[in-house]
Amino acid sequence: MSTVPLPLPLPLVVGVDGSEHSLRAVDWAADEAALHGLPLRLVHASLWERYEGPALAGEIDAPAGEVSGEDILRAAALRARRRRAGLDVTTDVVPEEPEYVLLREGRRSSAVVVGTRGRGALAGALLGSVSLTVATRARCPVVVVPGDIEGRAPRPGRERVVVGVAAAPTAALRLACEEAARRRVPLTAVRAWRSPSHDPLGHRLPSGGPEEPHAARAAAELEAALADAPADLDLELRTVEGPPGRVLLEASKGAGLLVIGRRDPKHLGPRPGRVAHRVLQHGDCPVVVVPDA
C-alpha cells in the first residue's frame, strides 16, 4: 500500500545583504528555525549591491567592491550553522531587486525575516525601501529584527510576547498566542483607545469629555477578543489611552516579540499605515507583521 508523503515544512526566509544588521537577523532567524523545527533559507538579491558601502559585516573579510553574493551567503550560512548546529540551511543568490525577491519568497515560506538597516549611505532609508515594503505587502508574516545596543540579536524564548489587539480576534492575535505558548512566556495583549478629549495628534483639547465609556468599551472588546485564548496561557490584558503606535512601543519595552496585524494591502493605498511605520522604525524588539487572512 502506497503512502502519501507529508508536506515539507515551509522555510524561514532571511534577506541578507552582508551588513551587520542583516547578519543579526540571521542570528535571530537561526534561533527561530530551531525553535519551530523549520529549515532556514538565506537569500541575497544581487541588486542590493547598489547600496554597498564600507559597512560590511566584520566577518566578511574582503573589500566591499570585491565581495560577491556567494561570499555574503557563505558567511551568513556559516554563522547560522555555528549558532545552531544541525540546522538545515540553504542559500540562493537572485539577480533582482530585493523587494521583488522577498515578496516572491513570501509566497512559499512560513515567514520572511529582515533587518532594520542595510549598508552604505542609504542605510537609514532602507527600512522604508525594502523592509517596510516587504512587511506591508508580503502574503506571509514578516519579522523585522533590530540589533540591540551591544550588537547582539535578541534571542527567542527569553521574555514576554506583546500583541496589539483590534476589536475582534485576528490572525495576529492567534499567532501571538501560539508564539507565547511555544516560548512558554507570558502574553501581554494591548488595546489602545482614544479619548474624545484628545485631537488626532494626541494633544488634550480644552473642552475635555467623558472618558469612562471609551475605556470600558476598549476593555470589553479586549476581553471578548481573548475569550478563546488557551486556558493555560499566562495572559495580561492591558488597555491604554493614546495613539496605537506610541502605546505599542511603550508596551513592548523589554519584550522578546511584538506582534501587530496588517490589513489587506489593497486597502492601504500608496503608503503603509502610520502605526506599522512607527513601530517598525522605532521598535527595539523583533516586530512581527501578520497579514489578516
C-alpha positions in Angstrom: 0.0 0.0 0.0 1.5 3.4 -1.0 1.7 6.2 1.5 1.1 9.9 0.8 4.3 11.9 1.7 3.8 14.5 4.3 4.3 18.1 3.1 7.7 19.6 3.8 7.7 22.4 6.3 7.9 25.9 4.7 11.3 27.5 5.4 12.0 30.6 7.3 13.5 33.0 4.8 16.0 35.7 5.6 17.0 38.6 3.4 20.8 39.0 3.7 22.8 41.9 2.2 26.1 41.5 4.1 25.5 44.3 6.6 25.9 43.5 10.3 22.2 44.3 10.8 21.3 41.6 8.3 23.5 39.1 10.0 21.9 39.8 13.3 18.6 39.0 11.6 20.3 35.7 10.5 21.2 35.0 14.2 17.6 35.6 15.3 16.1 33.5 12.4 18.5 30.6 13.2 17.2 30.5 16.8 13.6 30.7 15.5 14.1 28.0 12.9 15.5 25.7 15.6 12.6 26.6 17.9 10.0 25.8 15.3 11.8 22.9 13.6 12.0 24.7 10.3 14.6 24.9 7.6 16.4 28.2 7.1 16.7 29.8 3.7 19.1 32.7 3.2 18.5 34.9 0.1 20.7 37.6 -1.3 19.3 39.9 -4.0 22.3 40.8 -6.1 20.8 44.3 -6.9 21.4 45.1 -3.2 24.9 45.9 -4.4 23.8 49.3 -5.5 23.6 50.2 -1.7 27.0 48.7 -0.9 29.5 50.8 1.0 32.3 50.2 3.5 30.0 48.9 6.3 30.2 45.2 5.5 30.0 42.9 8.5 33.3 42.3 10.1 33.4 38.6 9.4 33.1 39.1 5.6 36.9 39.6 5.2 37.2 41.4 1.9 36.9 44.9 0.5 33.3 45.8 -0.3 34.0 46.1 -4.1 35.3 42.5 -4.2 32.6 40.7 -2.3 30.1 38.6 -4.2 26.7 37.5 -3.2 28.0 34.0 -2.8 30.6 35.3 -0.3 27.9 37.1 1.7 25.7 34.0 1.9 28.6 31.7 2.6 29.5 33.8 5.7 25.8 34.0 6.7 25.3 30.2 6.4 28.4 29.5 8.4 27.2 31.9 11.1 23.8 30.3 11.3 25.3 26.7 11.5 27.7 27.8 14.2 24.9 29.2 16.2 22.6 26.2 15.7 24.4 23.0 14.9 22.4 20.7 12.7 20.2 23.4 11.3 19.0 22.8 7.7 20.4 25.9 5.8 20.1 26.6 2.1 21.2 29.7 0.2 20.3 31.5 -3.0 21.6 34.5 -4.9 18.9 36.1 -7.1 19.7 38.9 -9.6 16.7 41.0 -8.9 15.6 43.9 -6.7 15.3 42.8 -3.0 11.7 43.8 -2.6 10.6 41.7 -5.5 12.7 38.7 -4.4 11.4 38.7 -0.8 7.8 39.3 -1.7 8.0 36.3 -4.1 9.8 34.2 -1.4 7.0 35.1 1.0 4.5 33.1 -1.1 6.2 29.8 -0.2 7.7 30.5 3.3 6.5 30.3 6.9 7.8 33.9 7.4 10.3 36.4 6.0 12.9 37.9 8.3 14.7 41.2 7.5 17.0 43.5 9.5 16.2 47.2 10.1 19.1 48.7 8.2 21.3 47.9 5.3 24.7 49.2 4.1 26.1 52.4 2.7 24.9 56.0 2.6 21.3 55.0 2.1 21.2 52.7 5.1 18.9 54.9 7.1 16.3 54.8 4.3 16.4 51.1 3.7 13.7 50.3 6.2 11.3 52.3 4.0 12.5 51.0 0.7 13.0 47.3 1.5 12.0 46.1 5.0 8.9 48.3 5.2 7.7 47.4 1.7 8.0 43.7 2.4 6.4 44.0 5.8 3.4 45.7 4.4 2.9 43.7 1.2 4.0 40.1 1.8 1.4 37.3 2.0 3.1 35.7 5.0 4.2 37.1 8.4 7.3 39.3 8.2 9.7 39.8 11.1 11.8 43.0 11.3 14.7 42.4 13.6 16.7 45.2 15.2 20.1 44.6 16.8 20.4 45.7 20.4 22.8 48.4 21.5 25.5 45.8 22.4 25.4 44.4 18.8 23.6 41.1 19.7 20.4 39.9 18.2 17.6 39.3 20.7 17.1 35.6 21.4 13.7 33.9 21.4 12.2 32.4 24.5 13.6 34.9 27.0 10.8 37.4 27.6 7.1 38.0 27.0 5.2 38.4 23.8 3.2 41.6 23.2 0.3 41.8 20.7 -1.7 44.8 19.6 -5.4 43.8 19.7 -8.2 45.1 17.4 -11.9 44.9 18.2 -12.1 41.3 17.1 -9.8 38.2 17.0 -7.3 38.4 14.2 -4.5 36.3 12.6 -2.0 38.4 14.6 -3.7 37.5 17.9 -3.7 33.8 17.0 -0.1 33.9 16.1 0.8 35.7 19.3 -1.0 33.1 21.4 0.9 30.4 19.6 4.3 32.0 20.0 3.8 32.8 23.7 2.8 29.2 24.3 5.7 27.8 22.3 8.2 30.0 24.1 6.5 29.4 27.5 6.4 33.1 28.2 3.6 35.5 29.2 1.4 37.2 26.6 0.6 40.9 27.0 -2.5 41.8 24.9 -2.8 45.6 24.4 -5.8 47.5 23.3 -5.2 51.2 22.6 -8.1 53.6 22.8 -8.6 57.3 22.2 -10.3 59.8 24.5 -12.6 62.4 22.8 -10.7 65.0 24.8 -7.6 64.5 22.5 -7.1 65.6 19.0 -5.7 63.2 16.3 -2.1 64.2 17.2 -2.6 63.2 20.8 -2.9 66.6 22.4 -5.5 67.2 25.0 -8.3 69.5 23.9 -9.5 72.3 26.2 -13.1 71.1 26.3 -12.4 67.6 27.6 -15.1 64.9 27.6 -16.2 61.8 29.3 -13.6 59.0 29.1 -15.1 56.2 31.1 -17.4 54.8 28.3 -14.5 54.7 25.9 -12.2 52.9 28.4 -14.9 50.5 29.3 -15.6 49.7 25.7 -11.9 49.1 25.0 -11.7 46.7 28.0 -14.8 44.8 26.9 -13.5 44.4 23.3 -10.2 43.2 24.6 -11.8 40.6 26.8 -14.0 39.4 24.0 -11.1 39.1 21.6 -9.2 36.9 24.1 -12.2 34.8 25.2 -10.9 31.8 23.3 -7.2 32.1 24.3 -5.8 28.9 25.8 -6.7 28.5 29.4 -3.1 27.7 30.5 -1.7 30.8 28.8 -0.1 33.4 31.2 -2.1 36.3 29.9 -2.2 40.0 30.8 -4.9 42.3 29.4 -3.9 45.9 29.1 -6.0 48.9 27.9 -4.1 52.1 27.4 -5.3 55.6 26.2 -3.2 57.0 23.5 -2.1 56.7 19.8 -1.7 53.0 19.0 1.9 53.3 17.7 3.1 55.0 20.9 1.1 52.6 23.1 2.6 49.6 21.5 6.1 50.8 21.5 5.8 51.6 25.2 4.2 48.2 26.0 6.9 46.3 24.1 9.9 47.7 26.0 11.7 44.7 27.4 9.6 42.2 25.4 11.0 39.4 23.2 8.5 39.9 20.4 5.9 42.4 19.3 3.1 41.2 17.0 0.9 43.5 15.0 -1.8 42.9 12.4 -1.9 44.2 8.9 -4.9 44.8 6.7 -5.1 43.6 3.1 -2.5 45.6 1.1 -5.1 46.8 -1.4 -6.8 48.8 1.4 -3.5 50.5 2.4 -3.1 52.9 -0.5 0.3 54.0 -1.7 1.7 54.3 1.9 1.6 51.8 4.8 -0.3 52.6 8.0 1.2 55.1 10.4 1.1 52.5 13.3 3.1 49.9 11.3 5.5 52.6 10.1 6.2 53.9 13.6 6.5 50.5 15.3 8.9 49.2 12.6 11.0 52.3 12.6 11.4 52.6 16.4 10.8 49.2 17.9 13.6 47.8 20.0 12.5 44.1 19.8 11.6 42.0 16.8 8.3 43.0 15.3 6.1 40.5 13.5 3.7 42.0 11.0 0.9 39.5 10.3 -1.5 39.9 7.3 -5.1 39.3 8.0 -6.5 36.3 6.1 
